[in-house]
Amino acid sequence: MGNCCGKSEKLTAEIVPHDGAKVFPTVRLYGSPKNILAAYIRFALLHKSVSLDFVPSNETATERVVGSDPDTQVTLQVGSEVVSGSRDTLLRFIDDRFPTPSLAAAGGGGGREEETTPLMVRVTRLQHESMLWHVERMVRWAEDLATRGGKKAVDPSVGTPRMEIRKFARSYSELLEVLMEHAQMEETVLFPVFDKADRGLTKAAKEEHARDLPLMNGIQEVIKSVGVLDSGSPDYREALYTLSTRLKSLQGQCKHHFMEEEVELLPLMEALELSKEQEESALQQCFDVMQETHGRLLKFLLEGLPPIDAMKYLDLISKCRDKERMESILQMIVK
């Protein structure tokens, strides 16, 4: 194929850590920069130990090579092997050549149970999984900060104590946005569906949302106070222990709240017997409410999921009926 399709764009895997001593095979991906499938496959390859060379299709030479429209065709090349086709075909090829981590259950191949699980149950569970991962990460980070008590981190990449607190504050701010938008989505989209079938069904869940908010905002205030204190002072160390304690409380509340929803509330979604159109409409509303999470913070959200679950989340995004919106969402993860 050569470079007949235009200027190539090198992408380094942002999710898989690369060992500088190891040489990774080069995978060339040919497709339109606006192609939804191309964005999906680019993200899949970021989980593999490969060097990805994306070659945007902008000439009819692609059509002559693979016999298809360059604006819709996606082609993978590894050495002398070339494959085109559906999403499932391309995912199987990627998994065959690069087995770890497996993405085999993505693309709708997650089994009968996965296929019959209502869309809003799937999206809610995956969001819970991501948020709990990020909360746990913040808890471990806060514990490390408290243990060091203002001393410099072993890892020089985090910088001085003040620089590290700024990074910590940014990460917590992103987590807080996701938590807030998730709660808003449930109250705007999910809970009304349940309450229409059984009034008052979601009362306890709404009350828990209200109880969590002061704790979440309080943590943000503690982080601000840490940021202005002298890193060598007793007040600084005391504030770090307060931060660690409150984050552990948030972690416990999130686990309890999410478990209650998944055990007591979400299983009832199947009993509502929503039509396919109603399910897809609710899913679209979910993405509409969570605009920041599915725009600027999409990489952050997906970072909290194992590769196979991240791909499943993209499968849910692909069901969005607004194709321009879906294209915009997917482009966020490969920029």
C-alpha positions as CSV (number, residue, x, y, z in Angstrom):
1,M,0.0,0.0,0.0
2,G,2.9,2.3,0.7
3,N,1.8,5.9,1.5
4,C,-0.8,6.1,-1.2
5,C,-3.5,7.2,1.2
6,G,-1.9,10.4,2.4
7,K,0.2,11.6,5.3
8,S,0.4,9.1,8.2
9,E,-0.2,9.9,11.8
10,K,1.9,8.1,14.4
11,L,0.0,7.2,17.6
12,T,1.7,6.0,20.7
13,A,-0.4,3.8,23.0
14,E,-1.7,6.0,25.8
15,I,-3.1,3.2,27.9
16,V,-0.5,0.4,27.6
17,P,2.8,1.4,29.2
18,H,5.7,0.8,26.8
19,D,9.0,-0.8,27.7
20,G,11.6,1.3,25.9
21,A,13.8,-1.7,25.4
22,K,11.2,-3.7,23.5
23,V,10.4,-3.2,19.8
24,F,6.7,-3.3,19.1
25,P,5.3,-4.4,15.8
26,T,3.8,-1.7,13.6
27,V,0.2,-1.8,12.7
28,R,-1.0,0.4,9.8
29,L,-4.6,1.5,9.9
30,Y,-6.1,3.0,6.8
31,G,-9.4,4.9,7.0
32,S,-11.1,8.3,7.0
33,P,-10.3,10.5,10.1
34,K,-14.1,10.9,10.4
35,N,-14.9,7.2,10.1
36,I,-16.6,6.0,13.3
37,L,-15.2,2.4,12.8
38,A,-11.7,3.8,12.3
39,A,-11.9,5.7,15.6
40,Y,-13.2,2.6,17.4
41,I,-10.3,0.4,16.0
42,R,-7.7,3.1,16.8
43,F,-8.9,3.0,20.4
44,A,-8.8,-0.8,20.5
45,L,-5.2,-0.8,19.3
46,L,-4.2,1.6,22.0
47,H,-4.7,-1.4,24.5
48,K,-2.2,-3.6,22.6
49,S,1.6,-3.6,22.6
50,V,1.9,-2.2,19.1
51,S,3.1,0.9,17.3
52,L,0.1,2.3,15.5
53,D,0.5,4.2,12.2
54,F,-2.8,5.7,11.2
55,V,-2.9,6.6,7.5
56,P,-5.9,8.9,6.6
57,S,-7.7,8.0,3.4
58,N,-7.9,11.0,1.1
59,E,-7.2,9.6,-2.3
60,T,-9.0,7.2,-4.6
61,A,-5.9,5.0,-4.5
62,T,-7.4,3.4,-1.4
63,E,-10.5,2.4,-3.4
64,R,-8.2,0.8,-6.0
65,V,-6.3,-1.2,-3.4
66,V,-9.2,-2.5,-1.3
67,G,-12.1,-2.1,-3.7
68,S,-14.2,0.1,-1.5
69,D,-15.2,3.6,-0.7
70,P,-12.2,5.2,1.2
71,D,-14.7,7.2,3.3
72,T,-16.3,4.0,4.8
73,Q,-13.6,1.4,4.4
74,V,-11.2,0.6,7.3
75,T,-8.2,-1.6,6.5
76,L,-5.5,-3.0,8.8
77,Q,-2.1,-4.0,7.7
78,V,0.5,-6.0,9.8
79,G,3.5,-6.9,7.7
80,S,2.2,-8.6,4.6
81,E,-1.2,-9.3,6.1
82,V,-4.1,-7.0,5.1
83,V,-7.6,-7.3,6.4
84,S,-10.8,-5.2,5.9
85,G,-14.3,-5.8,7.0
86,S,-16.7,-5.4,9.9
87,R,-15.9,-4.4,13.4
88,D,-16.1,-8.0,14.6
89,T,-13.7,-9.1,11.8
90,L,-11.2,-6.4,12.6
91,L,-11.3,-7.1,16.4
92,R,-10.8,-10.8,15.9
93,F,-7.8,-10.2,13.6
94,I,-6.3,-7.8,16.3
95,D,-6.9,-10.4,19.1
96,D,-5.4,-13.2,16.9
97,R,-2.3,-11.3,16.3
98,F,-2.0,-9.6,19.7
99,P,-3.9,-11.7,22.3
100,T,-3.2,-9.6,25.4
101,P,-5.4,-8.0,26.6
102,S,-8.2,-9.8,25.0
103,L,-11.0,-7.8,23.4
104,A,-12.9,-10.8,22.2
105,A,-16.1,-10.1,24.0
106,A,-16.3,-6.5,22.6
107,G,-18.3,-5.7,19.5
108,G,-21.4,-7.5,20.6
109,G,-19.7,-10.8,21.4
110,G,-20.3,-10.7,25.1
111,G,-22.6,-13.6,25.3
112,R,-26.4,-14.0,25.5
113,E,-26.6,-12.5,29.0
114,E,-24.8,-9.4,27.9
115,E,-27.0,-9.1,24.8
116,T,-30.3,-9.3,26.8
117,T,-29.2,-6.9,29.6
118,P,-31.0,-3.6,29.1
119,L,-28.9,-0.8,27.7
120,M,-29.3,1.6,30.7
121,V,-28.3,-1.2,33.1
122,R,-25.1,-1.8,31.1
123,V,-24.2,1.9,30.9
124,T,-24.9,2.4,34.6
125,R,-22.9,-0.6,35.8
126,L,-19.9,0.4,33.6
127,Q,-20.0,4.0,34.9
128,H,-20.1,2.6,38.5
129,E,-17.1,0.4,37.8
130,S,-15.1,3.4,36.4
131,M,-16.0,5.8,39.2
132,L,-15.1,3.2,41.9
133,W,-11.7,2.6,40.2
134,H,-11.0,6.4,40.3
135,V,-12.2,6.8,43.9
136,E,-9.9,3.9,44.9
137,R,-7.0,5.6,43.0
138,M,-7.6,8.9,44.8
139,V,-7.8,7.0,48.2
140,R,-4.4,5.3,47.6
141,W,-2.9,8.6,46.5
142,A,-4.2,10.5,49.5
143,E,-2.9,7.7,51.8
144,D,0.6,8.1,50.2
145,L,0.5,11.9,50.7
146,A,-0.5,11.5,54.3
147,T,2.3,9.0,54.9
148,R,4.9,11.2,53.4
149,G,3.6,14.3,55.3
150,G,4.8,16.9,52.9
151,K,8.0,15.1,51.8
152,K,8.8,14.9,48.2
153,A,7.5,11.8,46.3
154,V,9.8,9.1,45.1
155,D,8.6,9.6,41.6
156,P,10.1,12.9,40.3
157,S,7.4,13.2,37.6
158,V,4.9,14.6,40.2
159,G,7.3,17.5,41.1
160,T,7.3,19.4,44.4
161,P,4.6,18.8,47.1
162,R,2.8,21.9,45.8
163,M,2.9,20.7,42.2
164,E,1.6,17.3,43.3
165,I,-1.3,18.8,45.2
166,R,-2.3,20.7,42.0
167,K,-2.3,17.4,40.1
168,F,-4.3,15.8,42.8
169,A,-6.8,18.6,42.8
170,R,-7.2,18.4,39.0
171,S,-7.8,14.6,39.2
172,Y,-10.4,15.0,42.0
173,S,-12.1,17.8,40.1
174,E,-12.5,15.5,37.1
175,L,-13.8,12.7,39.3
176,L,-16.3,15.1,41.0
177,E,-17.6,16.2,37.6
178,V,-18.2,12.5,36.5
179,L,-19.9,11.7,39.9
180,M,-22.1,14.8,39.6
181,E,-23.1,14.1,36.0
182,H,-23.8,10.5,36.7
183,A,-26.1,11.4,39.6
184,Q,-27.8,14.0,37.4
185,M,-28.3,11.3,34.7
186,E,-29.9,8.9,37.1
187,E,-32.2,11.5,38.5
188,T,-33.1,12.9,35.1
189,V,-33.3,9.7,33.0
190,L,-33.2,6.5,35.0
191,F,-35.2,7.3,38.1
192,P,-38.3,8.7,36.3
193,V,-38.6,5.5,34.3
194,F,-38.7,3.5,37.5
195,D,-41.0,5.9,39.3
196,K,-43.5,5.8,36.4
197,A,-43.9,2.1,37.0
198,D,-43.8,2.3,40.9
199,R,-44.0,5.7,42.5
200,G,-41.4,6.2,45.2
201,L,-39.2,3.4,44.1
202,T,-36.1,5.6,43.8
203,K,-36.7,7.7,46.9
204,A,-33.9,6.1,48.9
205,A,-31.4,6.5,46.0
206,K,-32.2,10.2,45.7
207,E,-31.7,10.7,49.4
208,E,-28.3,9.1,49.2
209,H,-27.3,11.4,46.4
210,A,-28.2,14.4,48.6
211,R,-26.2,12.9,51.5
212,D,-23.1,12.4,49.3
213,L,-23.0,15.9,48.0
214,P,-21.7,17.7,51.1
215,L,-19.0,15.1,51.6
216,M,-17.8,15.4,47.9
217,N,-17.8,19.2,48.1
218,G,-16.1,19.1,51.5
219,I,-13.2,17.1,50.1
220,Q,-12.7,19.7,47.4
221,E,-12.4,22.4,50.1
222,V,-9.9,20.3,52.1
223,I,-7.8,20.0,48.9
224,K,-7.9,23.8,48.5
225,S,-6.7,24.3,52.0
226,V,-3.8,21.8,51.6
227,G,-2.8,23.7,48.5
228,V,-2.1,27.0,50.4
229,L,-0.5,25.5,53.5
230,D,3.3,25.2,54.1
231,S,4.2,21.7,53.2
232,G,6.5,21.4,56.3
233,S,3.9,22.6,58.9
234,P,1.9,20.4,61.3
235,D,-1.3,21.9,59.8
236,Y,-0.3,20.6,56.4
237,R,0.1,17.1,57.7
238,E,-3.1,17.2,59.7
239,A,-5.0,18.4,56.5
240,L,-3.6,15.5,54.5
241,Y,-4.9,13.0,57.1
242,T,-8.3,14.7,57.0
243,L,-8.3,14.4,53.3
244,S,-7.4,10.7,53.4
245,T,-10.1,10.0,56.0
246,R,-12.8,11.8,54.0
247,L,-11.9,10.1,50.7
248,K,-12.2,6.7,52.5
249,S,-15.6,7.7,53.7
250,L,-16.6,8.7,50.1
251,Q,-15.3,5.4,48.9
252,G,-17.4,3.5,51.4
253,Q,-20.5,5.5,50.5
254,C,-20.0,5.0,46.8
255,K,-19.6,1.3,47.2
256,H,-22.7,1.0,49.3
257,H,-24.8,3.3,47.1
258,F,-23.8,1.6,43.8
259,M,-24.3,-1.9,45.2
260,E,-27.8,-1.0,46.4
261,E,-28.7,0.3,43.0
262,E,-27.2,-2.7,41.2
263,V,-28.9,-5.3,43.5
264,E,-32.2,-3.7,44.2
265,L,-33.0,-1.2,41.4
266,L,-31.3,-2.1,38.1
267,P,-32.6,-5.7,37.9
268,L,-36.1,-4.2,37.8
269,M,-35.3,-2.6,34.4
270,E,-36.0,-5.8,32.6
271,A,-39.4,-6.0,34.2
272,L,-40.4,-2.7,32.7
273,E,-40.3,-4.3,29.2
274,L,-39.2,-1.2,27.4
275,S,-39.2,-1.3,23.6
276,K,-35.9,-1.1,21.7
277,E,-36.8,2.4,20.7
278,Q,-37.5,3.5,24.3
279,E,-34.2,2.0,25.4
280,E,-32.2,3.7,22.7
281,S,-34.0,7.0,23.5
282,A,-33.1,6.7,27.2
283,L,-29.5,5.9,26.3
284,Q,-29.4,9.0,24.1
285,Q,-30.7,11.1,26.9
286,C,-28.0,9.7,29.2
287,F,-25.3,11.0,26.8
288,D,-27.1,14.3,26.4
289,V,-27.2,14.9,30.2
290,M,-23.5,13.7,30.7
291,Q,-22.1,16.0,28.0
292,E,-18.8,16.8,29.8
293,T,-18.2,13.2,30.7
294,H,-18.7,12.1,27.1
295,G,-16.7,15.0,25.7
296,R,-13.7,16.5,27.6
297,L,-13.7,13.7,30.2
298,L,-14.3,10.6,28.1
299,K,-10.7,9.5,28.3
300,F,-10.8,9.9,32.0
301,L,-14.0,7.8,32.3
302,L,-12.5,5.0,30.0
303,E,-9.3,5.0,32.0
304,G,-11.2,3.5,34.9
305,L,-12.3,0.5,32.9
306,P,-10.4,-2.7,31.9
307,P,-9.8,-2.8,28.2
308,I,-12.7,-5.2,27.5
309,D,-15.2,-3.0,29.4
310,A,-13.9,0.1,27.8
311,M,-14.7,-1.4,24.4
312,K,-18.1,-2.4,25.6
313,Y,-18.7,1.2,26.7
314,L,-17.8,2.3,23.2
315,D,-20.3,-0.2,21.8
316,L,-23.0,1.5,23.8
317,I,-21.9,4.9,22.5
318,S,-22.1,3.4,19.0
319,K,-25.9,2.9,19.5
320,C,-26.3,6.7,19.7
321,R,-28.9,7.6,17.0
322,D,-27.3,11.0,16.5
323,K,-24.4,9.9,14.3
324,E,-22.7,13.3,14.2
325,R,-22.7,13.3,18.0
326,M,-21.4,9.8,18.1
327,E,-18.6,10.7,15.7
328,S,-17.7,13.7,17.9
329,I,-17.6,11.5,21.1
330,L,-15.4,8.9,19.5
331,Q,-13.0,11.4,18.1
332,M,-12.3,12.6,21.6
333,I,-10.5,9.4,22.5
334,V,-8.1,9.4,19.6
335,K,-7.0,13.0,19.5
